[in-house]
């Protein structure tokens, strides 16, 4: 019996290795289409003239079961930052969480949400997407914001609440000292890896916030533009598009839970 169990574990390990190799190959192919500079006229304008709609996406999981989540897509008017479209619905997530491969777990349902909006009301399609996660600030330079950007063909920005430590970028004493030196909302410093590549930026998003957010390019936007745009969307620490997506997905789960009890 012990031998059978061991064989089963080895088979499972081999299957997972095969899956990860397949995912890596898929990401490498997608990565060939990655654009890390501005592609839209509004991006180069000092006030983002021509930008009218920003999307925010989020997934909130129910506590008892990490295979059930609420996928949320909101679209906000710009510069007013008022919600003009909201879609929250329950989804089943069959792909297990593997560190560094979050995109394969979460991106398919987020792409579906964007596709649904495109079919339902193309006039409300966002011109840029904010994602709670990372773009090129990632172990293979291709985080969830890159994946989503390429599959939707939309400019995409990763906005993370915690620092992903890659390419020698560490949340060490030097990093903490740089954070302390950020004086007012809009101040930032670049995150430069050991390779010399600038992978993102730490932004003090509003004066009241002691913790920065970590911004990285997802697709079709430059880091400088991404930092300016994120700051212009911050009434609190987290920019309004992803903040509203998160609030609404949690509210949706609470309502659903109380109805199901």
N, C-alpha and C positions, 0 to 999 in steps of 0.2 A: 504493500500500500504506500509506504514511504517512497519507494522507487517511482511509482506511478505519479505521485504528487510532484516529485522532483522533475520528472519528464514534462509534466504539465507546466511547471514553472519555467523550465528551459524553453518550451514552445512559446509561452507567453512573452518571454524576454526576446526571443528571436523575432516574433511578430512585431513587438514594439520597435525594435531596432530597424526593421524593414520599413515600418510606418514613418519613423523619423527620417530615414534616408530619402524616402519618397517626398516627404514634406520639404526637406532641404533642397532637393532638386527642383521642386515646384517653385519655391521661393527664389531660387537663383534665376529661373526663367522669367518670373514676374519682375525681378529686380532689374533686368535688362531694360525695362520700360520706364524706370524711375526717373522723374524730372525733379531736380532740387533747386530750380530757379523760378522766377516769376514768369507766368505765361499769360496773365490777363491784364488788360489796361488798368483796371481799378487798383491793382496791387502796387503800382508805382506812384499813384497819386498821394500827396501828403494827407488828404482827408478820405482816402479810399472812395473817391467820387465814382459812382457807377455800381458800387456794392450796395445791394438792397436786402439780401437774404443770407443768413448764416445758419447752418445746421449744427445740431449737437446730437451725439448718439451715446447711449448708455445701456448696459445690461445689469439688472439687479437680480440676484438669485434668492430663492426662498431659503430660509435657514435650514429647514429639515431635509432639503433635497437639492443637491447641486446640479441636477439634470433639468430642473425647471427654473426658468428665468422670465423676467419681463424685459422685452426688447423695446427700447424707447428711441424715437426720432422726433426731435422738435425743430422747428424752423423759426428763427427770430428775425424781425425786421431790423434793418441797420440804417441809421445809427440809434434808433429808439430802443432797440433790444426788447421789443414786445413779442410774445409768442403768437405767431400767425398760423401755425400748424402743429398738431400734436398727434402722435400715433403711439399708443402703448398696447402691446398684446403679449400673451403668454406664449413662450416657445419651449420646445424640448431640445435640450443640448445633449447629443449622444457622444460627442467626442470628449475624451477625458482631458483634464488639465495637465499639460506638460510645460514646465518652465521654459520660456524662450519660444514657445510655439502657440501662444495664446490665440493668435490670429485664426488658426485652424478650428478652434473651438467657437470663437465669437463672430468672426467676420461674415460667414454665410448668412446668418439671420439679420445682420445689419445691412448687408447688400440687399436682401429681400425687402427690408423696410424702405430703402431708398427707391428700389424698383417699383414698389407699390405706389409711392408718391408720384413717381414719373408717369405711371399709368393713370392714376386718379386725378391728379391736378398738376400738370407740368409747369404751370405758371408759378407754383410755389417751390419749385426745385431750388435747393440752396446753391449758392455760387462758391461756397467753401464749407468744409466740414471740420468741426472740432471733435477730437476723440480723446476720451479719458485713457491715456496710454502713451506709448512712445512711437516715434517714426524711425529715423535713422540712428537714434540713440538706442542701440540694440545690439545683442551679441553677434548677429550676422548682418547688422546694418539694415534690417528690414523688419520693423515692428508692425504692430497692428494698424497704425495710421498710414503706413506705406501700402500695406496689403489692401486696406479699404479704399485708399485713394486710387490705386491702379484698377481695382475691379469696378469702381463706380465712375472712373475717369474724371473725378472731381479734385480740385485743390483740397489738400487735407493737412491738418496740423495736429500733432500729438501734444497733449497737455497732461503731464503726469504730476501727481501730488508727492511722489517719492522718487528719489534718485535711483535709477538703474545703474549699477556700478559696472561699467564696461570699458575696455581699452585703457585701463589704468586710471579712469576717473573714479575717485573714491569719496565717500562721505567722511573724510578725515578732518583733522584739526584745521588744516589749511582751507578746506572747503567751508567749514563752519565759520572761519574768520572772514572769508569773502562774503558770506551771507550777512554777517554782522555789519559789514561795511556798506551794505545796500541801505541808503538813507530814506528814499521816498519812493512812492508808487511810480513804476516805470523804469527804475534803476535795474540793471541786469549785468551779468557777466557771462561770457561764453564758456562752454564746457569743451576743453581741448583734450583729446586723448593722447596717449603715449605715442601714437602713430603720427601726431601732428595735425590730425583731422579735427575740425570743429564739428562736434556732433549735436550740439544743442546749446541752450542758454538757461540760466537760472534767473527768473524774473521776480522781483518784488512787485506783485500784481496790484496791490493797493497799500496805502500808507499804514493802515491798521494791522496788516498781516506781518507776523514775524517770520513765517515760513514762506519760502519762495514756491513757485510752480516751475516745473521743468519742461521747457518747450523744445520740440524737435520737428524738423521738416518731415511731413508725410509724403506729399506729392504736389508738384506743380506750384510751388511757392518757395521764396527764399527765406532763410532763417531771419534776416533783418525784418522783412515784411511780416513774418509770422509773429515775431516778438511785439512789433508795433500794434498789430491787429488784436492780438490776445489782450494786451494792456488796455486797448480802447473798449474791450468788452467786459472789463472787470469792475463790478460794483462791490464785490467781495473778493476773497482770495481766489476762488475758482471762477473762471470766466462764465458768463451768463448762459451761453449755449449748452455747455456740459452740465452746469449747475441745475438748469431747468430740466434737462433730460433725466438727471439723477433723481431730483425731487419727485418728478412725475412718475417715474418707474417705481419708486418706493411707495408712493401713495396708491398706485394701481395694485401693487401686491398686498398692501394693507386692506384695501377694499375687498379684494378677491378672497383674502383669508377670512375676513369677517363674514362674507357671504357663504363661504364653504363650511363654516363651523356649524 
